[in-house]
Amino acid sequence: MPNQLRTDLHKVDKDSFPYIYEENVTVPLKSGPGLVRCNVYRPKNNGDRHPVLITYGPYGKDIPYKDFFASSFAEVSEEHKSPHACWETPDPGFWTKNGYVVVRADERGLGQSPGLLDTMSRGTSEAFFDVVEWASEQEWSTGKVGLLGISYYAGSQWRVAARQPKGLACIVPWEGKRQPL
């Protein structure tokens, strides 16, 4: 029996970090049933709009890099080590300090995003498309969205970019190959 969908997961922390941290923001999907949950990291310039960097993947948005792969994390430059650094994704500490919003989404069926985990599928690309368009429409967004990530996070960029979501301005697929659509 599946777990009951929880609606009380959203938290906002404006004080503990040099950026605003929103945990488990709900993104309703337009392309099909369901929702995706993401963490949003924003500069503390209240009322300002910022470009957005997004990752959407299966490795767990809430698993700290230092715990996931400690020996690799030890080799990372200090300027890219924040409490929310995660494996193969943009570090919120570095990017918010440089004027970007970072959105890290769990794929459907993983973490707090309910549904069936179906990596590299059409449904996964459609949900990622919806997250990109959602981010481009937020009050804290300039409407410009970039995708940045390594390996799986790189390959998924090609598939969503081919769908041309509103607001997508660039992709930076690093160490990932394009998979068939």
C-alpha positions in Angstrom: 0.0 0.0 0.0 1.5 3.4 -1.0 2.3 6.0 1.7 -0.4 8.7 2.2 0.5 11.9 0.4 1.6 14.5 3.0 0.8 18.1 2.4 2.6 19.5 5.5 6.2 19.2 4.3 6.9 22.8 3.1 9.3 24.7 5.3 11.0 28.1 4.9 14.2 29.0 6.7 15.3 32.7 6.2 17.8 32.8 9.1 20.1 29.8 9.3 22.0 30.2 6.0 23.3 33.0 3.9 20.4 32.3 1.5 16.7 31.6 1.9 16.0 27.9 2.0 12.6 26.5 1.1 12.2 22.7 1.6 9.7 20.6 -0.2 8.0 23.2 -2.4 5.2 21.6 -4.3 5.2 21.9 -8.1 1.9 20.7 -9.6 2.4 19.0 -12.9 0.5 20.2 -16.0 1.7 17.4 -18.3 0.0 14.6 -16.3 -1.2 13.7 -12.9 0.9 14.3 -9.8 3.4 16.7 -8.4 7.1 17.2 -7.9 8.7 18.4 -4.7 11.8 20.6 -4.8 14.1 22.6 -2.6 14.6 26.2 -3.5 17.6 28.3 -2.5 17.3 32.1 -3.0 19.5 35.1 -2.4 18.3 37.2 0.5 17.6 40.3 -1.7 13.9 40.5 -0.9 11.8 41.4 -3.8 14.6 41.0 -6.4 14.3 38.7 -9.3 17.1 36.3 -10.2 17.9 33.8 -13.0 17.3 30.2 -11.9 19.4 27.0 -12.1 17.5 23.7 -12.0 18.4 20.1 -11.5 15.9 17.2 -11.7 17.1 13.8 -10.8 17.0 10.5 -8.9 19.8 11.0 -6.4 17.9 12.6 -3.6 17.7 16.4 -3.2 18.0 16.1 0.6 21.1 13.9 0.8 24.2 16.0 1.6 27.2 15.5 -0.7 29.5 15.2 2.4 27.5 12.1 3.4 26.7 10.7 0.0 30.4 10.6 -1.2 32.7 11.9 1.5 36.0 11.2 -0.2 34.9 13.1 -3.3 33.4 16.0 -1.2 36.8 16.3 0.5 38.4 17.2 -2.9 35.9 20.0 -3.7 37.0 23.7 -3.4 35.9 25.3 -0.2 33.9 28.0 -2.1 31.6 25.2 -3.4 30.9 23.5 0.0 27.7 24.7 1.7 25.5 22.7 4.0 23.2 22.0 1.0 25.8 20.9 -1.4 24.6 17.7 -3.2 26.2 15.2 -5.5 26.6 16.4 -9.1 24.5 19.5 -8.7 25.1 23.3 -8.3 26.0 24.3 -4.8 23.4 26.7 -3.4 26.0 28.6 -1.3 28.1 29.5 -4.3 25.3 30.2 -6.8 23.0 32.3 -4.5 26.1 34.4 -3.5 26.5 35.1 -7.2 22.8 36.1 -7.7 21.1 32.9 -8.8 18.2 30.9 -7.4 18.9 27.2 -7.3 16.0 24.7 -7.6 16.7 21.0 -6.9 13.8 18.7 -7.6 13.4 15.0 -6.8 12.0 13.0 -9.7 8.6 11.5 -9.3 8.7 8.4 -7.2 11.8 9.5 -5.2 12.1 11.3 -1.9 9.1 13.5 -1.3 7.9 13.4 -5.0 5.1 10.8 -5.2 4.6 8.5 -8.2 6.5 6.0 -10.2 10.2 6.4 -10.6 10.9 6.0 -14.3 14.3 7.5 -15.1 15.0 8.8 -18.6 11.4 8.2 -19.7 9.0 10.5 -21.6 7.1 11.1 -18.4 10.3 12.1 -16.5 11.1 14.7 -19.3 7.6 16.0 -19.2 7.7 16.5 -15.5 11.1 18.2 -15.7 9.6 20.5 -18.5 6.8 21.5 -16.0 9.4 22.3 -13.3 11.3 24.5 -15.7 8.1 26.4 -16.7 7.0 26.7 -13.1 10.4 28.2 -12.1 10.2 30.7 -14.9 6.9 32.0 -13.6 7.8 32.5 -10.0 7.9 36.0 -8.4 11.6 35.5 -7.5 12.5 34.6 -11.1 13.7 36.8 -14.0 12.0 34.2 -16.3 15.4 32.9 -17.4 16.2 29.3 -16.5 19.4 27.4 -16.9 20.0 23.7 -16.4 23.3 22.7 -14.8 24.5 19.3 -13.6 26.8 16.4 -14.1 26.3 12.9 -15.5 22.6 11.9 -15.2 21.7 15.6 -14.5 23.5 16.4 -17.7 21.8 13.8 -19.9 18.4 14.8 -18.7 19.0 18.4 -19.8 19.1 17.4 -23.5 15.8 15.7 -23.3 14.0 18.6 -21.6 15.7 21.2 -23.8 14.4 19.4 -26.9 10.8 20.1 -25.6 11.6 23.9 -25.5 10.0 24.9 -22.2 9.1 28.5 -21.7 12.0 30.3 -19.9 14.8 27.9 -20.7 17.7 30.1 -21.7 20.7 27.7 -21.5 21.9 24.2 -20.6 25.3 23.2 -19.3 25.4 19.4 -19.7 28.7 18.5 -18.0 30.1 14.9 -18.4 26.8 13.5 -19.7 25.8 12.0 -22.9 22.5 12.7 -24.8 20.1 9.8 -24.6 17.5 9.1 -27.2 14.2 11.0 -26.8 
